[in-house]
Structures are given as structure tokens and as C-alpha cells.
Amino acid sequence: MGRRVAPDNTNQDTVCQAHFDEIATSWEQKYRRAGSMRNRTELFCREVAAQSGDAKVLDFGCGSGDISYHLGRAGFEVTGVD
């Protein structure tokens, strides 16, 4: 993807939001059971869960919340921010 520039009469935030709305569905597909990111997600969650299930976790850039969800199920107190 090339760099997007907002026209003079368009707010840059609106252009940015539209861009992320456009690619959001592709990210969710990457984390599904057969998605390309699934193995990395499962490995990460296993490694973090092995540390301590009573810790607080900040999932910054959480997207669809897949990692937050699995860490929460492992006993962590999770805050997800995207």
C-alpha cells in the first residue's frame, strides 16, 4: 500500500480510520484457527501463561482481542487497547 494523503477538505483522522476499517477483516482472518498468525499467538499465550496466571497484562494494539481473550482465560487480568 502506498502512502495515503488526505485531500484538503478531509480530516486526516477520517482517512486513517477508513484505512484501518478497510484492513480490519484481513487481520481477523490471520488469527483464526487456520490463519497465518495462529501459531505465533498460541506460542505467545503459552509462554506468558507459564510465567504467572495472577499478573496484569496490557495488550497494546490488541486488534480483535484474540491474545487478550486467551490470556484472560489463562487467569490474567487483561486490558486491551487498540
Backbone hydrogen bonds, N-H to C=O, Kabsch-Sander energy under -0.5 kcal/mol:
donor,donor_aa,acceptor,acceptor_aa,energy
10,T,7,P,-2.3
14,T,11,N,-0.7
15,V,11,N,-1.6
16,C,12,Q,-2.5
17,Q,13,D,-2.7
18,A,14,T,-2.3
19,H,15,V,-2.1
20,F,16,C,-2.2
21,D,17,Q,-2.4
22,E,18,A,-1.9
23,I,19,H,-1.5
24,A,20,F,-1.1
25,T,21,D,-0.5
27,W,23,I,-1.4
28,E,24,A,-1.7
29,Q,25,T,-1.7
30,K,26,S,-1.3
31,Y,27,W,-0.9
31,Y,28,E,-0.7
32,R,28,E,-0.6
32,R,29,Q,-0.7
35,G,32,R,-2.5
37,M,30,K,-2.5
38,R,30,K,-0.7
38,R,35,G,-1.1
41,T,37,M,-2.2
42,E,38,R,-2.5
43,L,39,N,-2.4
44,F,40,R,-2.5
45,C,41,T,-2.5
46,R,42,E,-2.2
47,E,43,L,-2.4
48,V,44,F,-2.5
49,A,45,C,-2.5
50,A,46,R,-1.5
51,Q,48,V,-1.5
52,S,48,V,-1.0
55,A,52,S,-1.0
57,V,77,E,-2.8
59,D,57,V,-0.6
59,D,79,T,-2.7
60,F,58,L,-1.1
61,G,59,D,-0.5
61,G,81,V,-3.9
62,C,59,D,-0.7
62,C,81,V,-1.6
65,G,62,C,-2.7
69,Y,65,G,-2.8
70,H,66,D,-2.1
71,L,67,I,-2.5
72,G,68,S,-2.4
73,R,69,Y,-2.1
74,A,70,H,-1.1
75,G,72,G,-1.4
76,F,71,L,-2.2
77,E,55,A,-2.0
78,V,76,F,-0.8
79,T,57,V,-2.4
81,V,59,D,-2.4
